[in-house]
Amino acid sequence: MARPVAGVLAKAAAVVLLLVLCMARRSSSVGINWGTQLSHSLPTSTAVRLLKDNGFDKVKLFDAEDGILGALKGSGIQVMVGIPNDMLADLAGSSKAAEQWVKANVSGHVNDGVDIRFVAVGNEPFLKTFNGTYLNTTLPAMQSVQAALAKAGLGGKVKVTVALNADVYQSSSGLPSDGDFRDDIRGLMLDIVRFLASSGAPFVANVYPFISLYLDPHFPLDYAFFQGSSTPVVDGGVMYENTFDANHDTLVAALRRNGFPDVPVVIGEVGWPTDGDEHANPEYAQRFNQGLMDHIASGKGTPLRPGIPVDAYLFSLVDEDQKSIQPGNFERHWGVFYYDGQPKYPLSLRGDGGAGTLVPAKGVEYLKQRWCVLKRDADLTEQKVGDSVSYACGQADCTSLGYKTSCGGLDTRGNVSYAFNSYYQSNDQDDLACNFDGLATTTTVNPSAGTCRFIIEIVPTGTAASRNVAGGLATVLAAVLLALLVNSGP
């Protein structure tokens, strides 16, 4: 009898261990944002494989794109689908519009095996720069989408939330324990939190320690990271040694203060850019993101929510060369991977201090090994050089040029060549895109130097391919028409 009992106990222990391991893995799961504002996107199947190969359990989307959702079918990756701000008014004013949106973007995909868990209705709609545009439509839109999900039989599976910037809460003293919601929207925020609490949905906040450093030259650099700070914030008996925990707990305190201590908190966006600013570089990005991964994997939570693992989505998967640079040139360089799915630095999602290495995208197809550069005999004093650079950078991406950026060490000729090549690659290496009034020429010799990378674009796919082909044909037709006009004479 002893042996069977021992066998049963051994099996029971194995089951318990398996459950513990599974729970630990889920508690430290890591999400990532997948943005699509690129001139040349990775094929969706390639991007999904990139997610799976690197162990990302969750993905946050900014829109419901059929191609992406279709590629996530059966992947086992949990999905948060976004609804852009410009749709809020329609959804708020029409239950039919909400039902149609749910049918087209949630129901069908869930039935096909896409694991949609959340719908984020709006993206940072209460930013002060929007001047109150979405104040009256965000909550009604959330309510309308929730009703539509319930009608579709998905109310228990898919939760409605809204992705909010961290500026919706604040602390009058600067201490996390004094956290409360912003005065001008406090009533609205309480209504939204009440809505979230009623359905068990999380409060989604976007937290960016880098932005704190970017906006304040006196911000203590080490306080932005997770390795301890020479200037910690002491709040009663609690010591905050990094701005992430302090920001997180300012929100927790705001929720507690207003009677919602148990509303889950999800960090919808958090990360560090690698270019476009003196503090945006791979070294700092690796330092911050690995610190964040270690923090999540530890499961220790934050001072106001000890033992509750941080739930966060890294920002972001790949660089996006068509994002607005109004906030700063760094906006196009948040990716953990470059535009082509190549890792920028070592990063372990398991939280082992960076011992792991990210897996690059597989099967990426590139255009020809050819670059566009300034001709050697070009006269840099000519006005047309400056005009050409302005045009190229206005149409393509030159955010790697500047003070203490990856290409900040280039000389004048190098800057011009970088601009020309950026435009040339964004136009799929069209010969007409490497002319610039006779100033440019193509080369098969890679002009990259030091940290400055002259890219080769990836082969466009799907709608991007159609769009770029159409653009190329339009360029050719315009050139032919111009030649006819010039040669026709009076």
C-alpha angles and dihedrals in degrees: 000000000000094000096052090047091050089049092052091048091049091051091047091050090049091051092049091048091050091050091049092050092048091049091048091050092050093046090055097040115137129218130198137199117243110205123184106198094121133124088221119026128194112252107270092240089053092050093049090050088050089055093049096043089055097045101247106162097186136036131194119209127195094212139014102258114179094214094054095042090047090053090052091058110126092357095121089230116134113232135212108194119205132215115208119238093244089067096054097089094053093047092046093052101043131046087191091058090051092049091050091049092050092047093050100039109026116017098051094045094047089051088051093055104269109143099224110175104164142027113206105206103206133352117248091326095169098060108137090233088069089064094222095305094142102032095103099039108043100076095039088051091051091050092047093051092047091052090049092051090050091050089051091052093250100105093107096046106039119050126203120226139145129238107235133189115241090246090081087081131043146166121236091206098036091245117121093228090064092058119143138151121278111280097233094053101026095116092048092047091053090052090051093047089049088053092050093047092051092060100031092247121152129249104243115207129176111221123191119178088176090064090055089056093043094053098042119048089192094055108123106252098212091053088067092064136059103243097088131277137244088217107044121175113243112207110180105298093344126092119204114201098176135040094231094066091041092052093045092051093046085064092045089052091049090053092048093047091056098045102265105105095149103050106123117243122218122184101222097189131016131148147102129260124232104210145018098064138051091253094042107090139123093257095058092039091054091046093051099040095045089049089052092048091050090048093052093045092051090064090210094124122201130306094266093042105034117183093017107112117233112255110209146158116216117230108252153007101197138358115271114213095190100054118121112266094201091112090046143301089272090074091088095053109059095110122121081208130041119249090275097052096259114141117249097205141349113288131170116203089193091069099241095139098270099306090130125081125219116243115239124230113274129228097013112169119213134197118250120303092259134123136191116231141166114275114254093235095047115127108233092199092068115108091226090067092062092042091051093050091049090051094047094048091045090057101035137025122288098155092119089068117086147065112339094348126132091271097034091112096063120113122231094275090049091052091052092048091049091053092047093049093048090056093043094052094045087057093052094256092295107178090228089059091064102058110078094179092313096308098110139061137178125251137186091210111097107239094197113130131188110319092346112103120198100203133222109212124234121247108272117242138197116346090355089062092050091047094050094045090051090048091050092051090049090053092050093048091049091052092049091048091049091050091051092050093048094048098041093078126196 
